[in-house]
Amino acid sequence: MGSGSSLTSTREAFFRGATAKRGAFAIGLGVLLCFTSAAHAGRTIYVNGATGSDTWTGLCRTHLSGTCGPKKTIKAGISASVSGDTVLVADGTYSGTGNQEINFGGRLITVRSENGPAACVLDGGGAAVRIFVFNAAETADTVLDGFTITHTELC
């Protein structure tokens, strides 16, 4: 693969400072891609694996009526976002379809857990899958913050 060296460099940039704990990686506050963010303040897209639905807009923290409620999967939350938005992920363990092979698609967004890595786990289920894919136009304004990533490949 001709781009192997650039993917390695990208991977190192995105996970710099992540710490391994019993086979898991914790990405905590301040361990980000972003040192200072110049992205404008946008909308908040909510994700809640326990109470959400990917058919809802993601623009409401809880389901209020109609289609205003949180997304169920992180992939759907990111898909609903545009550069400058924040995808806020509720506490819980996220795994399976919609929570693997999540591509940021070059969006300059922040994907953050509500209460840090101890409360928000992304579990690959032991499969040889990636949780996140950074392979487009992501920059230092693309932020991944506050997750424990376990049972998966990070590359």
C-alpha positions as CSV (number, residue, x, y, z in Angstrom):
1,M,0.0,0.0,0.0
2,G,1.7,3.2,-1.2
3,S,0.2,5.4,1.5
4,G,1.2,3.2,4.4
5,S,3.7,5.7,5.8
6,S,1.2,8.5,5.7
7,L,-1.4,6.4,7.5
8,T,1.1,5.5,10.2
9,S,1.9,9.2,10.6
10,T,-1.8,10.0,10.8
11,R,-2.5,7.2,13.3
12,E,0.3,8.5,15.5
13,A,-1.0,12.0,15.4
14,F,-4.6,11.0,16.3
15,F,-3.7,8.7,19.2
16,R,-0.7,10.6,20.6
17,G,-0.8,10.4,24.3
18,A,-3.4,7.6,24.5
19,T,-2.6,5.1,27.2
20,A,-3.0,1.4,27.2
21,K,-4.8,-0.1,30.1
22,R,-5.3,-3.9,30.2
23,G,-5.6,-4.0,26.4
24,A,-7.7,-0.9,26.1
25,F,-6.8,2.7,25.0
26,A,-8.1,5.6,27.0
27,I,-8.4,8.9,25.2
28,G,-8.9,11.5,27.9
29,L,-9.5,15.2,28.2
30,G,-6.6,17.0,26.7
31,V,-5.4,13.9,24.8
32,L,-6.8,15.2,21.5
33,L,-5.9,15.9,17.9
34,C,-6.5,19.5,18.7
35,F,-4.2,21.7,20.5
36,T,-6.2,24.8,19.8
37,S,-9.4,24.8,17.8
38,A,-10.2,27.5,15.2
39,A,-13.4,25.8,14.1
40,H,-16.6,27.8,14.7
41,A,-19.0,26.8,17.4
42,G,-21.7,24.8,15.7
43,R,-24.6,22.6,16.7
44,T,-24.5,19.7,19.2
45,I,-25.5,16.3,17.8
46,Y,-26.5,14.0,20.7
47,V,-25.8,10.2,20.7
48,N,-27.4,7.8,23.2
49,G,-27.0,4.1,22.6
50,A,-29.6,3.2,25.2
51,T,-32.4,5.6,24.3
52,G,-31.6,7.0,20.8
53,S,-32.8,6.2,17.3
54,D,-30.8,6.7,14.1
55,T,-34.0,8.0,12.5
56,W,-34.1,11.0,14.8
57,T,-32.2,14.2,14.1
58,G,-29.8,14.1,17.0
59,L,-30.5,17.7,17.8
60,C,-32.3,16.9,21.1
61,R,-30.6,15.3,24.1
62,T,-33.7,13.3,24.9
63,H,-36.7,12.3,22.6
64,L,-39.1,15.2,22.9
65,S,-41.6,14.5,20.0
66,G,-41.6,13.6,16.4
67,T,-38.0,13.1,15.1
68,C,-36.2,15.3,17.7
69,G,-34.1,12.9,19.8
70,P,-30.6,11.5,20.1
71,K,-29.0,9.3,17.5
72,K,-28.4,5.7,18.6
73,T,-25.0,5.1,17.0
74,I,-21.8,7.2,16.8
75,K,-21.6,6.7,13.0
76,A,-25.1,8.2,12.6
77,G,-24.1,11.1,14.9
78,I,-21.1,11.9,12.8
79,S,-23.0,11.5,9.6
80,A,-25.5,14.1,10.8
81,S,-22.7,16.6,11.6
82,V,-21.0,19.3,9.6
83,S,-17.7,20.9,10.3
84,G,-17.8,23.0,13.4
85,D,-20.3,20.7,15.2
86,T,-19.8,18.7,18.4
87,V,-21.1,15.1,18.6
88,L,-21.7,14.4,22.3
89,V,-21.9,10.7,23.2
90,A,-23.8,9.6,26.3
91,D,-22.2,7.2,28.8
92,G,-22.4,3.5,27.9
93,T,-20.7,0.8,25.9
94,Y,-20.9,1.2,22.1
95,S,-20.3,-1.8,19.9
96,G,-21.4,-3.5,16.6
97,T,-22.9,-2.0,13.5
98,G,-22.9,1.8,13.5
99,N,-20.1,1.9,16.1
100,Q,-17.3,0.4,14.0
101,E,-15.5,1.7,10.9
102,I,-16.7,5.2,11.8
103,N,-15.3,7.6,9.1
104,F,-15.1,11.2,10.0
105,G,-15.2,12.0,6.2
106,G,-12.9,15.0,6.5
107,R,-15.3,16.8,8.9
108,L,-13.6,19.2,11.3
109,I,-15.8,18.2,14.3
110,T,-15.4,17.3,17.9
111,V,-16.6,13.9,19.0
112,R,-16.7,13.8,22.8
113,S,-18.0,11.6,25.5
114,E,-20.2,13.3,28.2
115,N,-18.3,12.1,31.2
116,G,-14.9,10.8,30.1
117,P,-13.2,7.5,29.2
118,A,-14.2,5.6,32.4
119,A,-17.9,6.1,31.5
120,C,-17.8,5.7,27.7
121,V,-16.4,2.6,26.1
122,L,-16.1,1.7,22.4
123,D,-15.8,-2.0,22.2
124,G,-14.8,-3.7,18.9
125,G,-15.9,-7.1,20.3
126,G,-12.6,-8.7,19.6
127,A,-13.1,-8.5,15.8
128,A,-10.4,-7.3,13.5
129,V,-12.2,-4.0,12.8
130,R,-11.3,-0.4,13.3
131,I,-13.5,1.8,15.4
132,F,-12.5,5.1,13.8
133,V,-11.1,5.9,10.3
134,F,-9.2,9.1,9.7
135,N,-8.3,9.1,6.1
136,A,-9.7,12.2,4.5
137,A,-9.1,15.9,5.2
138,E,-9.1,15.7,9.0
139,T,-6.8,18.3,10.6
140,A,-6.0,19.5,14.1
141,D,-9.6,20.8,14.3
142,T,-10.8,17.2,14.3
143,V,-11.1,16.1,17.9
144,L,-11.7,12.7,19.5
145,D,-12.0,13.1,23.3
146,G,-13.0,11.0,26.3
147,F,-13.3,7.4,25.2
148,T,-11.9,4.0,26.2
149,I,-11.3,2.0,23.0
150,T,-11.0,-1.8,23.6
151,H,-11.0,-5.2,21.9
152,T,-10.1,-3.8,18.4
153,E,-7.4,-2.6,16.1
154,L,-6.7,1.1,16.1
155,C,-5.2,1.4,12.7
